[in-house]
Amino acid sequence: MTGVPAAALARRAPNGVETGTETAAATPWYVQAIGAGLVTLVVGGLLVAVAPDSTRRQTDRALESPGIAFAYGIASLVAVIGASVLLAITVIGLVLAIPLLLVFALVALVAGEYGYLAVGRLVSDNRLLALGCAIVVSVAVGSVPVLGPVVGFVISSIGLGTVAMAVLS
């Protein structure tokens, strides 16, 4: 049953209404896995190529204190979402809240790759080998249905936390 497309699982009730699990999977697992790998390849590759010293510092920070980095990542996420909600209460603040969330999403996307690169550095200190391992880990995380997004959130939060720690120190 796992190889059957979601649309094939849909059934028609006697009154003509579709029932079943037609909306069970929005995108196949392999699309999510390939997308995660491509993001890590492009963003992580750019971080390694353009800013190797900064990338090494951030991944060192993630490897030295992953718990603290995770806490900083969660705190920054809560702070930005909370500030956006407070800004969105007013009409004038809504003009600021939307760009704040968009910029934070971009920063979180880039900063989250530090977490994956830190996982890659657990295997090797060679930049290219660490990047390759980070790509494999992101593909593996992207291919697991329920646990994968949780693990990806933790890894990305650690990367985001290292950037928050760098900004606040």
N, C-alpha and C positions, 0 to 999 in steps of 0.2 A: 504494500500500500504506500510505501514511502516514495516510490518512483512515479506515482500517478499524479498528474498535474491537478492543481486545486480545482480548476474548472470542471474536470471530469468527475469530481466527487459530488458536484451539485446535483440535486434531484429536483424534480418538479412535483409540487403537491397537486392534488386533484383540482384545485382552483387555479392552477397555472403559475403560482408563485414559486420562485426558486428557493429551495431550502438546502441545508447541508453546510459544508465547510468551504464554500466558494471563495471566501475571503481569508482562508487560513494562512496563506503565505503570500505576502505582497511581492517579495522578490525572492528568488531562489538563493539558497545558502552560498552557492559558488559565486554569485554576483557580489554578495556582501564581502566574501573572502577576497576576491580579486580587487574590489574597490579599496579595501583596507590595505592590501599589499601595495597597490599603486600609490596611495596617499603616503605610505611610509617610504616607498622608493623615491617619490618626488620631493616631499618635504624633508624627510630625513636625509636624503642625498644632498639636498641644497644646504642643510644645516652643516653636514660633515664637510662639504666642499667649500662653502663660503665662509663659515665661521668655525673652523676646527678647534680653536682654543676655547672659545665660549662654549661650544658643545661639550668639550672635555670637562670644563668646570661644572657645567650643569649636570652632566651624567655622574661626575664624581660626587656632587652634592646628593644626588638621588641614591647613589650606592652607599654613601656614608650614613645617611639618616632617612630611610624611606618612610618611616612612620611619621616623622615630623613633616616631611615634604607632602605626604598624603593629607595631613591635617591642614596644612597651608593651602593645598589645592581645594579641599572642600570648603574651607573658610572663605577663600576668594570667590568660589562659585556662589556660595550663599550670600556673600556681601554684594556681589554685582547683581544678582537676581533681586535681592531685597531693595537695593538702591533703585533698580529699574521699576519695581512695583511702586515704590514711594514716589518716584518721578512721574510715573504714568497716571497717578491719581489726578494730577492737574493737567490741563490741556497744554500749557507751556512746557511742562516737564516731559510730556509725551514726545515732544520734538527731540528731547535729549535722550530719552530712554531707548528709543529704537536704534539710534547710532551706537549707543553704549553697548547694547546687546550684540549688535553686528560686529563691532570691533572686538568685544570679548570673545565671541565665537571664533573669530579669526586667530586671535592670540591663543585661545585654548587649543585650536587645531594644531598650530605650530608648536606650542609648548608641550602638548601631549606627546609629541614625537620624542621629546627628551626621555620620557619614561620608557618608550620602546627601545631607544638607543642605549639606555642604561641596562636594559635586559640583555641587549646584544653585547654590551661590554662585560657582562658576567661570563661570556664565553671567551672573548678575546679582546685585547686592547688594540688590535689592528682595526683601523677605522673602517675599512671595506668589509672585513669579516664581521665586525659588529653590526654594520648596516645590513648585511645579508641575513644575519641572525634575527635582527629586528624585523625585517620583512617577513621571514618565515614565521615568527611569533605573531605578527599582526594578521597574517593569512590564517594561521591556526585559530587565533582568537575570533576572527571574523567568520569562521566556518562552523563554530559551535553554537547551537541555537540558543540556549538559555543562559548557560554559564559564561559563554563568550563575551556578551556585552557587559556582564558584571566585572569580569577580569579586565576587559578593555577599559572600563571606567576607572578601575583602581590604578592601572598602569598609567593612563592619561592624567589622572589626578596627581599622581606622584610627579609627573613631568610638569604639570601646571604649578604644583607647589614649589618646585625648584625655581621656577621663574618668579613666583611671588616672594620667595625667600630672598632672591637676588635683588628684587626691587625694594623690598623693605629693609634690607641691611645696608 
